[in-house]
Amino acid sequence: MQIIAVSQLRAFWEDNQDAEQPLKSWVDEVKKATWRQPADIKDHYRTASVLKNRRIVFNIKGNDYRLVVSVAYRFQAVYVKFVGTHAEYDGIDAETVVMEH
């Protein structure tokens, strides 16, 4: 999978250093993955939540952080839509949120 907006993740882990290794691990795993459907994601990430609009929510670092992505299965691309603390996640709509640049 190609990850769009890794720079957003990098910026986040620079401010939240305890998220760096878990996010880097996620990036490495996703780059090697081939996802054709949501079930492929759930097979590897049991705690991931599948939402509408091809959105997936990942728990990062034991659920301290949340990562929302949109997956374009046909193009093998993952678009970062949100990364933040659990509290910040509670304040957004994961089905519509868009990463601010």
N, CA, C and O atoms as a printed pandas DataFrame, in Angstrom:
     atom_number atom_name residue_name chain_id  residue_number  x_coord  y_coord  z_coord
0              1         N          MET        A               1    0.853   -1.178    0.000
1              2        CA          MET        A               1    0.000    0.000    0.000
2              3         C          MET        A               1    0.895    1.236    0.000
3              4         O          MET        A               1    1.969    1.252    0.601
4              5         N          GLN        A               2    0.430    2.246   -0.677
5              6        CA          GLN        A               2    1.113    3.542   -0.640
6              7         C          GLN        A               2    0.396    4.408    0.391
7              8         O          GLN        A               2   -0.833    4.483    0.397
8              9         N          ILE        A               3    1.158    5.059    1.258
9             10        CA          ILE        A               3    0.564    5.911    2.288
10            11         C          ILE        A               3    0.715    7.362    1.876
11            12         O          ILE        A               3    1.822    7.847    1.643
12            13         N          ILE        A               4   -0.418    8.046    1.791
13            14        CA          ILE        A               4   -0.431    9.460    1.436
14            15         C          ILE        A               4   -0.460   10.272    2.729
15            16         O          ILE        A               4   -1.321   10.066    3.584
16            17         N          ALA        A               5    0.484   11.192    2.860
17            18        CA          ALA        A               5    0.567   12.113    4.003
18            19         C          ALA        A               5    1.300   11.510    5.199
19            20         O          ALA        A               5    0.919   11.739    6.347
20            21         N          VAL        A               6    2.356   10.736    4.925
21            22        CA          VAL        A               6    3.206   10.255    6.014
22            23         C          VAL        A               6    3.780   11.451    6.775
23            24         O          VAL        A               6    4.053   11.362    7.971
24            25         N          SER        A               7    3.959   12.565    6.070
25            26        CA          SER        A               7    4.489   13.777    6.718
26            27         C          SER        A               7    3.594   14.231    7.866
27            28         O          SER        A               7    4.085   14.789    8.847
28            29         N          GLN        A               8    2.294   14.000    7.754
29            30        CA          GLN        A               8    1.372   14.344    8.833
30            31         C          GLN        A               8    1.631   13.469   10.060
31            32         O          GLN        A               8    1.557   13.936   11.196
32            33         N          LEU        A               9    1.934   12.205    9.813
33            34        CA          LEU        A               9    2.257   11.305   10.924
34            35         C          LEU        A               9    3.575   11.732   11.572
35            36         O          LEU        A               9    3.700   11.748   12.796
36            37         N          ARG        A              10    4.551   12.075   10.739
37            38        CA          ARG        A              10    5.851   12.507   11.251
38            39         C          ARG        A              10    5.702   13.744   12.127
39            40         O          ARG        A              10    6.286   13.822   13.208
40            41         N          ALA        A              11    4.924   14.702   11.662
41            42        CA          ALA        A              11    4.695   15.925   12.439
42            43         C          ALA        A              11    4.039   15.590   13.772
43            44         O          ALA        A              11    4.359   16.195   14.796
44            45         N          PHE        A              12    3.124   14.628   13.758
45            46        CA          PHE        A              12    2.440   14.239   14.997
46            47         C          PHE        A              12    3.416   13.594   15.974
47            48         O          PHE        A              12    3.421   13.936   17.157
48            49         N          TRP        A              13    4.248   12.662   15.492
49            50        CA          TRP        A              13    5.141   11.975   16.426
50            51         C          TRP        A              13    6.270   12.868   16.906
51            52         O          TRP        A              13    6.888   12.579   17.931
52            53         N          GLU        A              14    6.549   13.941   16.192
53            54        CA          GLU        A              14    7.533   14.900   16.701
54            55         C          GLU        A              14    6.999   15.615   17.945
55            56         O          GLU        A              14    7.766   15.982   18.835
56            57         N          ASP        A              15    5.678   15.807   17.996
57            58        CA          ASP        A              15    5.045   16.435   19.159
58            59         C          ASP        A              15    4.647   15.417   20.228
59            60         O          ASP        A              15    4.465   15.770   21.393
60            61         N          ASN        A              16    4.516   14.163   19.827
61            62        CA          ASN        A              16    4.093   13.088   20.732
62            63         C          ASN        A              16    5.067   11.932   20.570
63            64         O          ASN        A              16    4.773   10.949   19.890
64            65         N          GLN        A              17    6.224   12.059   21.197
65            66        CA          GLN        A              17    7.318   11.133   20.926
66            67         C          GLN        A              17    7.014    9.684   21.284
67            68         O          GLN        A              17    7.600    8.769   20.707
68            69         N          ASP        A              18    6.111    9.467   22.223
69            70        CA          ASP        A              18    5.766    8.084   22.560
70            71         C          ASP        A              18    4.959    7.410   21.447
71            72         O          ASP        A              18    4.768    6.194   21.465
72            73         N          ALA        A              19    4.489    8.198   20.483
73            74        CA          ALA        A              19    3.745    7.646   19.345
74            75         C          ALA        A              19    4.673    7.301   18.178
75            76         O          ALA        A              19    4.250    6.643   17.228
76            77         N          GLU        A              20    5.940    7.742   18.241
77            78        CA          GLU        A              20    6.832    7.576   17.091
78            79         C          GLU        A              20    7.020    6.118   16.690
79            80         O          GLU        A              20    6.761    5.759   15.541
80            81         N          GLN        A              21    7.462    5.277   17.611
81            82        CA          GLN        A              21    7.725    3.882   17.246
82            83         C          GLN        A              21    6.463    3.143   16.817
83            84         O          GLN        A              21    6.497    2.433   15.812
84            85         N          PRO        A              22    5.339    3.282   17.544
85            86        CA          PRO        A              22    4.124    2.601   17.080
86            87         C          PRO        A              22    3.678    3.068   15.688
87            88         O          PRO        A              22    3.232    2.251   14.883
88            89         N          LEU        A              23    3.791    4.354   15.399
89            90        CA          LEU        A              23    3.390    4.850   14.075
90            91         C          LEU        A              23    4.368    4.394   12.998
91            92         O          LEU        A              23    3.950    4.036   11.896
92            93         N          LYS        A              24    5.657    4.403   13.300
93            94        CA          LYS        A              24    6.638    3.918   12.320
94            95         C          LYS        A              24    6.402    2.433   12.020
95            96         O          LYS        A              24    6.515    2.005   10.871
96            97         N          SER        A              25    6.079    1.663   13.035
97            98        CA          SER        A              25    5.780    0.243   12.825
98            99         C          SER        A              25    4.555    0.078   11.937
99           100         O          SER        A              25    4.539   -0.758   11.034
100          101         N          TRP        A              26    3.524    0.889   12.204
101          102        CA          TRP        A              26    2.309    0.837   11.389
102          103         C          TRP        A              26    2.643    1.171    9.938
103          104         O          TRP        A              26    2.194    0.479    9.024
104          105         N          VAL        A              27    3.431    2.232    9.719
105          106        CA          VAL        A              27    3.816    2.635    8.362
106          107         C          VAL        A              27    4.549    1.489    7.660
107          108         O          VAL        A              27    4.233    1.161    6.516
108          109         N          ASP        A              28    5.513    0.887    8.329
109          110        CA          ASP        A              28    6.275   -0.210    7.727
110          111         C          ASP        A              28    5.371   -1.380    7.348
111          112         O          ASP        A              28    5.502   -1.946    6.263
112          113         N          GLU        A              29    4.455   -1.740    8.243
113          114        CA          GLU        A              29    3.547   -2.860    7.978
114          115         C          GLU        A              29    2.612   -2.557    6.815
115          116         O          GLU        A              29    2.385   -3.411    5.958
116          117         N          VAL        A              30    2.073   -1.348    6.786
117          118        CA          VAL        A              30    1.100   -0.990    5.750
118          119         C          VAL        A              30    1.769   -0.904    4.378
119          120         O          VAL        A              30    1.172   -1.293    3.374
120          121         N          LYS        A              31    2.992   -0.404    4.329
121          122        CA          LYS        A              31    3.702   -0.321    3.046
122          123         C          LYS        A              31    3.906   -1.706    2.427
123          124         O          LYS        A              31    3.968   -1.835    1.205
124          125         N          LYS        A              32    4.010   -2.733    3.259
125          126        CA          LYS        A              32    4.220   -4.099    2.771
126          127         C          LYS        A              32    2.906   -4.826    2.488
127          128         O          LYS        A              32    2.907   -5.893    1.875
128          129         N          ALA        A              33    1.798   -4.258    2.926
129          130        CA          ALA        A              33    0.496   -4.929    2.833
130          131         C          ALA        A              33   -0.129   -4.772    1.449
131          132         O          ALA        A              33    0.196   -3.854    0.696
132          133         N          THR        A              34   -1.024   -5.686    1.146
133          134        CA          THR        A              34   -1.889   -5.583   -0.028
134          135         C          THR        A              34   -3.308   -5.788    0.482
135          136         O          THR        A              34   -3.709   -6.906    0.805
136          137         N          TRP        A              35   -4.056   -4.706    0.551
137          138        CA          TRP        A              35   -5.432   -4.775    1.034
138          139         C          TRP        A              35   -6.384   -4.675   -0.144
139          140         O          TRP        A              35   -6.321   -3.724   -0.922
140          141         N          ARG        A              36   -7.259   -5.651   -0.272
141          142        CA          ARG        A              36   -8.250   -5.648   -1.351
142          143         C          ARG        A              36   -9.653   -5.357   -0.822
143          144         O          ARG        A              36  -10.557   -4.997   -1.575
144          145         N          GLN        A              37   -9.814   -5.524    0.513
145          146        CA          GLN        A              37  -11.121   -5.324    1.152
146          147         C          GLN        A              37  -10.902   -5.121    2.642
147          148         O          GLN        A              37   -9.830   -5.434    3.159
148          149         N          PRO        A              38  -11.905   -4.600    3.338
149          150        CA          PRO        A              38  -11.757   -4.365    4.777
150          151         C          PRO        A              38  -11.362   -5.617    5.566
151          152         O          PRO        A              38  -10.644   -5.510    6.560
152          153         N          ALA        A              39  -11.810   -6.782    5.150
153          154        CA          ALA        A              39  -11.476   -8.018    5.870
154          155         C          ALA        A              39   -9.968   -8.263    5.901
155          156         O          ALA        A              39   -9.455   -8.836    6.862
156          157         N          ASP        A              40   -9.252   -7.833    4.856
157          158        CA          ASP        A              40   -7.794   -7.983    4.831
158          159         C          ASP        A              40   -7.156   -7.172    5.958
159          160         O          ASP        A              40   -6.165   -7.598    6.550
160          161         N          ILE        A              41   -7.715   -6.024    6.247
161          162        CA          ILE        A              41   -7.204   -5.175    7.326
162          163         C          ILE        A              41   -7.529   -5.813    8.672
163          164         O          ILE        A              41   -6.670   -5.898    9.550
164          165         N          LYS        A              42   -8.762   -6.256    8.826
165          166        CA          LYS        A              42   -9.194   -6.867   10.094
166          167         C          LYS        A              42   -8.409   -8.140   10.401
167          168         O          LYS        A              42   -8.209   -8.471   11.569
168          169         N          ASP        A              43   -7.962   -8.856    9.372
169          170        CA          ASP        A              43   -7.164  -10.063    9.591
170          171         C          ASP        A              43   -5.872   -9.735   10.326
171          172         O          ASP        A              43   -5.410  -10.523   11.152
172          173         N          HIS        A              44   -5.291   -8.586   10.034
173          174        CA          HIS        A              44   -4.010   -8.199   10.637
174          175         C          HIS        A              44   -4.192   -7.283   11.849
175          176         O          HIS        A              44   -3.438   -7.365   12.818
176          177         N          TYR        A              45   -5.194   -6.419   11.783
177          178        CA          TYR        A              45   -5.454   -5.448   12.853
178          179         C          TYR        A              45   -6.835   -5.737   13.437
179          180         O          TYR        A              45   -7.827   -5.138   13.021
180          181         N          ARG        A              46   -6.894   -6.636   14.380
181          182        CA          ARG        A              46   -8.185   -7.071   14.940
182          183         C          ARG        A              46   -8.964   -5.938   15.613
183          184         O          ARG        A              46  -10.194   -5.961   15.641
184          185         N          THR        A              47   -8.247   -4.943   16.157
185          186        CA          THR        A              47   -8.939   -3.857   16.859
186          187         C          THR        A              47   -9.306   -2.696   15.934
187          188         O          THR        A              47   -9.906   -1.718   16.380
188          189         N          ALA        A              48   -8.956   -2.793   14.663
189          190        CA          ALA        A              48   -9.313   -1.722   13.728
190          191         C          ALA        A              48  -10.832   -1.680   13.572
191          192         O          ALA        A              48  -11.503   -2.711   13.606
192          193         N          SER        A              49  -11.358   -0.470   13.402
193          194        CA          SER        A              49  -12.798   -0.302   13.194
194          195         C          SER        A              49  -13.048    0.103   11.748
195          196         O          SER        A              49  -12.432    1.036   11.232
196          197         N          VAL        A              50  -13.955   -0.612   11.108
197          198        CA          VAL        A              50  -14.317   -0.316    9.726
198          199         C          VAL        A              50  -15.540    0.594    9.737
199          200         O          VAL        A              50  -16.575    0.247   10.305
200          201         N          LEU        A              51  -15.413    1.765    9.102
201          202        CA          LEU        A              51  -16.502    2.733    9.038
202          203         C          LEU        A              51  -16.994    2.871    7.596
203          204         O          LEU        A              51  -16.493    2.211    6.686
204          205         N          LYS        A              52  -17.989    3.745    7.412
205          206        CA          LYS        A              52  -18.447    4.061    6.059
206          207         C          LYS        A              52  -17.365    4.853    5.328
207          208         O          LYS        A              52  -16.373    5.267    5.926
208          209         N          ASN        A              53  -17.569    5.057    4.032
209          210        CA          ASN        A              53  -16.670    5.869    3.200
210          211         C          ASN        A              53  -15.254    5.312    3.146
211          212         O          ASN        A              53  -14.289    6.070    3.054
212          213         N          ARG        A              54  -15.127    3.975    3.205
213          214        CA          ARG        A              54  -13.815    3.313    3.138
214          215         C          ARG        A              54  -12.878    3.787    4.241
215          216         O          ARG        A              54  -11.658    3.755    4.076
216          217         N          ARG        A              55  -13.435    4.224    5.356
217          218        CA          ARG        A              55  -12.631    4.717    6.481
218          219         C          ARG        A              55  -12.329    3.580    7.443
219          220         O          ARG        A              55  -13.162    2.711    7.699
220          221         N          ILE        A              56  -11.099    3.613    7.973
221          222        CA          ILE        A              56  -10.656    2.656    8.972
222          223         C          ILE        A              56  -10.050    3.432   10.135
223          224         O          ILE        A              56   -9.308    4.392    9.926
224          225         N          VAL        A              57  -10.365    3.016   11.356
225          226        CA          VAL        A              57   -9.782    3.626   12.554
226          227         C          VAL        A              57   -8.846    2.594   13.184
227          228         O          VAL        A              57   -9.241    1.464   13.474
228          229         N          PHE        A              58   -7.599    3.013   13.387
229          230        CA          PHE        A              58   -6.602    2.162   14.030
230          231         C          PHE        A              58   -6.316    2.688   15.423
231          232         O          PHE        A              58   -6.241    3.897   15.641
232          233         N          ASN        A              59   -6.156    1.764   16.367
233          234        CA          ASN        A              59   -5.711    2.108   17.717
234          235         C          ASN        A              59   -4.187    2.064   17.698
235          236         O          ASN        A              59   -3.590    1.064   17.300
236          237         N          ILE        A              60   -3.572    3.146   18.128
237          238        CA          ILE        A              60   -2.115    3.245   18.134
238          239         C          ILE        A              60   -1.631    3.308   19.576
239          240         O          ILE        A              60   -2.208    4.009   20.407
240          241         N          LYS        A              61   -0.575    2.573   19.860
241          242        CA          LYS        A              61    0.037    2.541   21.192
242          243         C          LYS        A              61   -0.998    2.198   22.275
243          244         O          LYS        A              61   -1.250    2.973   23.198
244          245         N          GLY        A              62   -1.571    1.028   22.122
245          246        CA          GLY        A              62   -2.513    0.563   23.136
246          247         C          GLY        A              62   -3.717    1.464   23.293
247          248         O          GLY        A              62   -4.259    1.602   24.390
248          249         N          ASN        A              63   -4.139    2.081   22.192
249          250        CA          ASN        A              63   -5.327    2.934   22.164
250          251         C          ASN        A              63   -5.095    4.311   22.792
251          252         O          ASN        A              63   -6.058    5.031   23.056
252          253         N          ASP        A              64   -3.831    4.691   23.036
253          254        CA          ASP        A              64   -3.551    6.058   23.492
254          255         C          ASP        A              64   -3.852    7.050   22.374
255          256         O          ASP        A              64   -4.257    8.186   22.622
256          257         N          TYR        A              65   -3.648    6.601   21.150
257          258        CA          TYR        A              65   -3.837    7.455   19.976
258          259         C          TYR        A              65   -4.742    6.753   18.982
259          260         O          TYR        A              65   -4.878    5.530   18.980
260          261         N          ARG        A              66   -5.352    7.563   18.145
261          262        CA          ARG        A              66   -6.222    7.034   17.090
262          263         C          ARG        A              66   -5.744    7.564   15.748
263          264         O          ARG        A              66   -5.331    8.718   15.627
264          265         N          LEU        A              67   -5.807    6.704   14.751
265          266        CA          LEU        A              67   -5.431    7.045   13.384
266          267         C          LEU        A              67   -6.605    6.706   12.485
267          268         O          LEU        A              67   -7.076    5.569   12.470
268          269         N          VAL        A              68   -7.079    7.701   11.728
269          270        CA          VAL        A              68   -8.183    7.487   10.789
270          271         C          VAL        A              68   -7.620    7.606    9.385
271          272         O          VAL        A              68   -6.967    8.594    9.050
272          273         N          VAL        A              69   -7.875    6.596    8.567
273          274        CA          VAL        A              69   -7.426    6.621    7.182
274          275         C          VAL        A              69   -8.595    6.291    6.265
275          276         O          VAL        A              69   -9.594    5.703    6.678
276          277         N          SER        A              70   -8.436    6.689    5.014
277          278        CA          SER        A              70   -9.350    6.296    3.952
278          279         C          SER        A              70   -8.551    5.389    3.026
279          280         O          SER        A              70   -7.419    5.711    2.664
280          281         N          VAL        A              71   -9.130    4.265    2.645
281          282        CA          VAL        A              71   -8.411    3.295    1.827
282          283         C          VAL        A              71   -9.011    3.243    0.428
283          284         O          VAL        A              71  -10.211    3.027    0.255
284          285         N          ALA        A              72   -8.149    3.447   -0.569
285          286        CA          ALA        A              72   -8.543    3.278   -1.970
286          287         C          ALA        A              72   -7.992    1.918   -2.401
287          288         O          ALA        A              72   -6.861    1.815   -2.875
288          289         N          TYR        A              73   -8.806    0.886   -2.228
289          290        CA          TYR        A              73   -8.342   -0.481   -2.460
290          291         C          TYR        A              73   -7.872   -0.674   -3.906
291          292         O          TYR        A              73   -6.850   -1.316   -4.148
292          293         N          ARG        A              74   -8.606   -0.126   -4.845
293          294        CA          ARG        A              74   -8.278   -0.301   -6.258
294          295         C          ARG        A              74   -6.909    0.281   -6.595
295          296         O          ARG        A              74   -6.189   -0.256   -7.437
296          297         N          PHE        A              75   -6.556    1.370   -5.941
297          298        CA          PHE        A              75   -5.288    2.058   -6.216
298          299         C          PHE        A              75   -4.193    1.690   -5.214
299          300         O          PHE        A              75   -3.064    2.169   -5.313
300          301         N          GLN        A              76   -4.542    0.832   -4.242
301          302        CA          GLN        A              76   -3.587    0.414   -3.213
302          303         C          GLN        A              76   -2.991    1.627   -2.494
303          304         O          GLN        A              76   -1.780    1.722   -2.294
304          305         N          ALA        A              77   -3.873    2.546   -2.116
305          306        CA          ALA        A              77   -3.447    3.773   -1.440
306          307         C          ALA        A              77   -4.211    3.962   -0.138
307          308         O          ALA        A              77   -5.396    3.646   -0.036
308          309         N          VAL        A              78   -3.497    4.487    0.854
309          310        CA          VAL        A              78   -4.067    4.793    2.164
310          311         C          VAL        A              78   -3.854    6.284    2.403
311          312         O          VAL        A              78   -2.725    6.771    2.346
312          313         N          TYR        A              79   -4.934    7.002    2.668
313          314        CA          TYR        A              79   -4.875    8.442    2.887
314          315         C          TYR        A              79   -5.076    8.741    4.367
315          316         O          TYR        A              79   -6.109    8.392    4.941
316          317         N          VAL        A              80   -4.096    9.381    4.981
317          318        CA          VAL        A              80   -4.208    9.753    6.385
318          319         C          VAL        A              80   -5.221   10.890    6.506
319          320         O          VAL        A              80   -5.071   11.937    5.875
320          321         N          LYS        A              81   -6.245   10.676    7.319
321          322        CA          LYS        A              81   -7.294   11.683    7.509
322          323         C          LYS        A              81   -7.218   12.352    8.874
323          324         O          LYS        A              81   -7.615   13.506    9.035
324          325         N          PHE        A              82   -6.699   11.608    9.867
325          326        CA          PHE        A              82   -6.622   12.145   11.225
326          327         C          PHE        A              82   -5.666   11.294   12.038
327          328         O          PHE        A              82   -5.641   10.070   11.913
328          329         N          VAL        A              83   -4.881   11.958   12.873
329          330        CA          VAL        A              83   -4.115   11.269   13.902
330          331         C          VAL        A              83   -4.150   12.160   15.132
331          332         O          VAL        A              83   -3.907   13.364   15.045
332          333         N          GLY        A              84   -4.451   11.566   16.269
333          334        CA          GLY        A              84   -4.555   12.368   17.484
334          335         C          GLY        A              84   -4.748   11.506   18.712
335          336         O          GLY        A              84   -4.767   10.277   18.641
336          337         N          THR        A              85   -4.891   12.175   19.831
337          338        CA          THR        A              85   -5.134   11.469   21.084
338          339         C          THR        A              85   -6.553   10.896   21.070
339          340         O          THR        A              85   -7.386   11.260   20.240
340          341         N          HIS        A              86   -6.791   10.010   21.995
341          342        CA          HIS        A              86   -8.132    9.432   22.116
342          343         C          HIS        A              86   -9.152   10.544   22.387
343          344         O          HIS        A              86  -10.253   10.526   21.837
344          345         N          ALA        A              87   -8.784   11.505   23.230
345          346        CA          ALA        A              87   -9.691   12.623   23.548
346          347         C          ALA        A              87   -9.960   13.477   22.311
347          348         O          ALA        A              87  -11.097   13.890   22.086
348          349         N          GLU        A              88   -8.935   13.745   21.509
349          350        CA          GLU        A              88   -9.128   14.525   20.274
350          351         C          GLU        A              88  -10.017   13.762   19.303
351          352         O          GLU        A              88  -10.859   14.352   18.627
352          353         N          TYR        A              89   -9.827   12.453   19.236
353          354        CA          TYR        A              89  -10.647   11.608   18.370
354          355         C          TYR        A              89  -12.116   11.702   18.772
355          356         O          TYR        A              89  -12.996   11.740   17.911
356          357         N          ASP        A              90  -12.382   11.739   20.070
357          358        CA          ASP        A              90  -13.764   11.827   20.543
358          359         C          ASP        A              90  -14.452   13.109   20.081
359          360         O          ASP        A              90  -15.681   13.185   20.086
360          361         N          GLY        A              91  -13.671   14.122   19.680
361          362        CA          GLY        A              91  -14.237   15.393   19.243
362          363         C          GLY        A              91  -14.422   15.531   17.743
363          364         O          GLY        A              91  -14.804   16.600   17.266
364          365         N          ILE        A              92  -14.156   14.465   16.987
365          366        CA          ILE        A              92  -14.285   14.548   15.530
366          367         C          ILE        A              92  -15.322   13.552   15.023
367          368         O          ILE        A              92  -15.772   12.676   15.762
368          369         N          ASP        A              93  -15.691   13.697   13.762
369          370        CA          ASP        A              93  -16.516   12.709   13.073
370          371         C          ASP        A              93  -15.569   11.927   12.170
371          372         O          ASP        A              93  -15.145   12.432   11.131
372          373         N          ALA        A              94  -15.238   10.710   12.554
373          374        CA          ALA        A              94  -14.251    9.911   11.836
374          375         C          ALA        A              94  -14.656    9.600   10.398
375          376         O          ALA        A              94  -13.807    9.279    9.566
376          377         N          GLU        A              95  -15.952    9.694   10.105
377          378        CA          GLU        A              95  -16.411    9.381    8.749
378          379         C          GLU        A              95  -16.232   10.549    7.787
379          380         O          GLU        A              95  -16.318   10.373    6.571
380          381         N          THR        A              96  -15.980   11.749    8.331
381          382        CA          THR        A              96  -15.868   12.922    7.451
382          383         C          THR        A              96  -14.606   13.751    7.684
383          384         O          THR        A              96  -14.307   14.641    6.888
384          385         N          VAL        A              97  -13.865   13.482    8.748
385          386        CA          VAL        A              97  -12.713   14.317    9.100
386          387         C          VAL        A              97  -11.687   14.331    7.962
387          388         O          VAL        A              97  -11.482   13.330    7.275
388          389         N          VAL        A              98  -11.053   15.487    7.783
389          390        CA          VAL        A              98  -10.005   15.650    6.786
390          391         C          VAL        A              98   -8.799   16.260    7.488
391          392         O          VAL        A              98   -8.937   17.201    8.270
392          393         N          MET        A              99   -7.628   15.724    7.209
393          394        CA          MET        A              99   -6.399   16.217    7.842
394          395         C          MET        A              99   -6.139   17.660    7.421
395          396         O          MET        A              99   -6.206   18.000    6.239
396          397         N          GLU        A             100   -5.842   18.497    8.406
397          398        CA          GLU        A             100   -5.493   19.886    8.104
398          399         C          GLU        A             100   -4.021   19.939    7.769
399          400         O          GLU        A             100   -3.198   19.307    8.433
400          401         N          HIS        A             101   -3.689   20.699    6.732
401          402        CA          HIS        A             101   -2.281   20.786    6.312
402          403         C          HIS        A             101   -1.627   22.012    6.904
403          404         O          HIS        A             101   -0.444   22.257    6.665
